[in-house]
Amino acid sequence: MADRTLISIVDDDEAVRDSLEALLLAEGFAVIGFSSAEAFLAEGDASSADCCLLDVRMPGMDGLTLLRKLGEMGVTVPIVVMTGHGDVPMAVKAMKLGAADFIEKPFDARTMLATIRTALKTWRTPPPAATVDPALAERLGRLTPREREVLEELVAGRSNKEVGLELGISPRTVEIHRARLMEKMAADSLAHLVRLALEAGVDPADR
């Protein structure tokens, strides 16, 4: 593979950086790693990378603060946020701040590579401004009122238990609605579902 796309990795966990670097180098990418957000800002030209893998929870400046700062700096490279412990609320906030996608740790090599390639492809061919894909709008329109409520709660970053308490249904019922949402929205993961919902304009205010 001749692709020399440059990937920046910002993660305080040395083992994660080393593992990702080995994976990406084997796939033909160029890679540079940073142990902190501060080091990334100080040592690297943030706009020179083709894609950035950014951990959310780091000592000092966290990933969300860095993401916000990059936006203020006008950096427009696709950023894939890495989160641990199913921290969906923080990942949703990251996407609202401009992240291209998020991936939950632990992740396998195939999922990470697919996420990076999708981020690169979609970022290089963005949809027209303020335009929702008609197919996506049609999928959203097929949702029942209850499914739409569950989707809005998930986009707000709430867990199944929290969604159940908010809507007065059991966590198991939330799981059933969530499975139907994944099918109707043609999403292959929670991250994908949230991204599709945000693209379709589902962005409820926090309650």
C-alpha positions in Angstrom: 0.0 0.0 0.0 1.5 3.3 -1.0 -0.8 5.5 1.0 1.3 7.9 3.1 -1.6 9.6 4.7 -0.4 11.1 8.0 -2.2 10.1 11.2 -1.6 12.0 14.5 -2.3 10.1 17.7 -2.9 12.1 20.9 -3.2 9.7 23.9 -1.4 9.7 27.2 -1.4 5.9 27.3 2.0 4.8 25.8 0.8 1.3 25.1 -2.2 2.5 23.1 0.0 4.8 21.1 2.5 2.0 20.4 -0.3 -0.4 19.4 -1.9 2.1 17.1 1.4 3.2 15.6 2.2 -0.5 14.7 -1.2 -1.1 13.2 -1.2 2.1 11.1 2.4 1.7 9.9 1.7 -1.8 8.8 -1.2 -0.4 6.7 1.1 2.1 5.0 0.1 5.2 6.9 2.6 7.7 8.2 2.2 8.2 12.0 3.2 10.6 14.7 2.3 10.3 18.4 1.9 12.8 21.2 1.5 12.0 24.9 -0.6 15.0 25.7 -2.8 17.7 24.2 -0.2 20.2 25.2 2.6 18.3 23.4 0.4 18.1 20.3 -0.1 21.9 20.2 3.5 22.7 21.1 5.4 20.1 18.9 3.2 19.5 15.9 1.5 21.5 13.2 -2.0 20.5 14.0 -3.2 21.2 10.4 -0.5 19.1 8.8 -2.1 15.7 9.7 -4.7 14.1 7.4 -6.5 12.7 10.4 -6.2 12.8 14.2 -7.0 10.1 16.7 -7.8 11.9 20.0 -8.3 10.4 23.4 -10.9 12.2 25.5 -9.6 11.6 29.0 -6.1 12.8 29.5 -4.3 14.6 32.3 -4.0 18.3 31.9 -5.9 19.5 28.8 -8.5 16.9 28.0 -9.7 15.9 24.6 -12.8 18.1 24.5 -10.8 21.2 25.4 -8.3 20.4 22.7 -11.1 19.8 20.2 -12.6 23.1 21.0 -9.3 24.8 20.7 -8.6 23.3 17.3 -11.9 24.5 16.1 -11.0 28.0 17.3 -7.7 27.7 15.5 -9.5 26.8 12.3 -8.1 23.3 12.0 -10.3 21.3 9.8 -8.8 17.8 9.7 -11.1 14.9 10.5 -10.8 14.0 14.2 -11.7 10.5 15.5 -12.4 10.6 19.2 -11.4 7.6 21.3 -13.4 7.0 24.5 -13.2 4.4 27.2 -15.7 2.8 29.5 -18.7 3.5 27.2 -18.4 7.2 27.8 -21.0 8.1 25.1 -22.1 11.5 26.6 -18.6 12.8 26.2 -18.3 11.4 22.7 -21.6 13.1 21.7 -20.3 16.4 23.0 -17.1 15.8 20.9 -19.1 15.3 17.8 -21.1 18.4 18.4 -17.7 20.2 18.7 -16.8 18.9 15.2 -15.3 15.5 15.6 -15.8 13.3 12.5 -16.6 10.2 14.6 -15.9 8.4 17.8 -14.8 4.9 18.7 -15.1 3.1 22.0 -12.2 1.4 23.7 -11.3 -1.4 23.5 -11.5 -1.6 19.8 -10.2 -4.1 17.3 -7.9 -3.3 14.4 -10.6 -3.8 11.7 -13.0 -1.4 13.4 -10.3 1.3 13.9 -9.1 1.1 10.3 -12.6 1.2 8.9 -13.4 4.3 11.2 -10.3 6.1 10.0 -10.9 5.4 6.3 -14.6 6.4 6.6 -13.6 9.7 8.3 -11.0 10.4 5.6 -13.5 9.7 2.8 -16.4 11.6 4.2 -14.3 14.5 5.2 -12.8 14.9 1.8 -16.3 14.7 0.1 -18.6 16.6 2.5 -22.3 17.0 1.8 -23.6 20.4 0.7 -23.9 22.8 3.6 -27.2 22.8 5.5 -28.4 19.8 3.4 -29.7 16.6 4.9 -29.3 13.4 2.8 -32.9 12.6 1.5 -32.4 8.9 2.2 -31.3 9.7 5.8 -34.3 12.0 6.2 -36.6 9.3 4.9 -35.1 6.8 7.4 -35.7 9.3 10.2 -39.2 9.8 9.1 -40.0 6.1 9.4 -39.4 6.2 13.2 -42.3 5.9 15.5 -42.8 8.8 18.0 -41.5 6.5 20.8 -38.4 5.5 18.7 -37.8 9.2 18.0 -37.9 9.9 21.8 -35.4 7.1 22.5 -33.1 8.4 19.7 -33.2 11.9 21.1 -32.3 10.6 24.6 -29.4 8.5 23.2 -28.1 11.5 21.3 -28.2 13.4 24.6 -25.7 10.8 25.8 -28.0 8.9 28.2 -27.6 5.3 29.1 -30.4 2.7 28.7 -31.2 3.0 32.3 -31.4 6.8 32.2 -33.5 6.7 29.1 -35.9 4.3 30.8 -36.2 6.5 33.8 -36.8 9.6 31.6 -39.5 7.9 29.5 -41.0 5.7 32.1 -40.1 2.4 30.4 -37.8 -0.5 31.4 -34.2 -0.7 30.3 -35.1 -3.8 28.4 -37.7 -2.0 26.4 -35.1 0.7 25.7 -32.8 -2.0 24.3 -35.6 -3.2 22.0 -36.2 0.3 20.7 -32.5 0.8 20.3 -32.2 -2.4 18.2 -35.1 -1.2 16.0 -33.4 2.2 15.7 -30.2 0.6 14.6 -32.1 -1.4 11.9 -34.3 1.5 10.6 -31.4 4.0 10.5 -29.0 1.4 9.0 -26.5 1.9 11.7 -23.9 -0.7 12.6 -22.9 0.7 16.0 -24.0 3.2 18.6 -21.4 5.6 17.3 -22.7 5.3 13.8 -26.3 5.8 15.0 -25.4 9.0 16.9 -23.5 10.3 14.0 -26.4 9.7 11.6 -28.8 11.3 14.1 -26.7 14.4 14.3 -26.4 14.6 10.5 -30.1 14.4 10.3 -30.5 17.4 12.7 -31.4 15.4 15.8 -29.8 17.6 18.4 -32.0 18.0 21.5 -31.1 20.5 24.2 -30.0 19.0 27.5 -32.9 18.7 29.9 
